[in-house]
Amino acid sequence: MNRRSLFRTGAAVAVAGGVMATPAHAQQRDRLRVHVLVFDGADDLDFVAPNEVFQHAVHHGARIESKFVTGGEPGTISSAFGTKLEAAGWSPRDADLIVVAGGGYGKPADQPGVPAEIRRGHLPAILRDARRPGLTLAAVCTGAMLLSAAGITEGRPCTTHHQAIADLAAQGGRIARGRVVDDGDLVTAGGVTSGLDLALWLVERHFGADVALGVETTMEYERRGTVRHV
């Protein structure tokens, strides 16, 4: 029996080199409103990859509304590699899931990216204020450092890019080894390409394994690493 058959039957809890499957955890929601937070210097793959997964999931029966948002008024951001992106304004009350991109970690704080946003303080503040019952905050790669600056990862299982792990731990995060770490209303993923795995897990969590595996098949992508469900 291959990996995808195992997921569909729920016969395996884990697959070597794959993702921990917990079919009973899927919430089978009617609708999921996703806001992907972008900013100047955000890594392109950090926001493009999750959005593509969510958009493909719609074609496999999931009711997902996904859009890019800024930390303020609607406007244009310039990504780490110069991509210009039009994004909607900040409206966390209209979201069930906010996915925070990373990018630029390790660069000087006077250059666009996560360090500059941490120094500016605006994004950590609005993320801190956005927390409420029913809202999940998720981060791709060093987007976790924005959540850390907001005090959201302190004392909680989480992960990030391997080059920022020490900083995340020093700021109070409980580092959990996994490609994706799911702590309920906080979900983090480590690595530039981990936005694919994060989004696929969230699709599975909310709409079931069949939808997530259908997206994998369409995208010709097989998830890597493990999901650490805490």
Secondary structure as UniProt FT lines:
FT   HELIX           3..9
FT   TURN            16..17
FT   HELIX           23..25
FT   STRAND          32..37
FT   TURN            40..41
FT   HELIX           44..59
FT   TURN            60..61
FT   STRAND          64..69
FT   STRAND          75..78
FT   TURN            80..81
FT   STRAND          84..88
FT   HELIX           92..94
FT   STRAND          97..100
FT   TURN            105..106
FT   TURN            109..110
FT   HELIX           114..120
FT   HELIX           122..130
FT   TURN            133..134
FT   STRAND          136..140
FT   TURN            141..142
FT   HELIX           143..149
FT   TURN            150..151
FT   STRAND          157..158
FT   HELIX           162..164
FT   HELIX           165..170
FT   TURN            171..172
FT   STRAND          173..175
FT   STRAND          180..182
FT   STRAND          186..189
FT   TURN            192..193
FT   HELIX           194..207
FT   HELIX           209..219
FT   STRAND          227..229
//
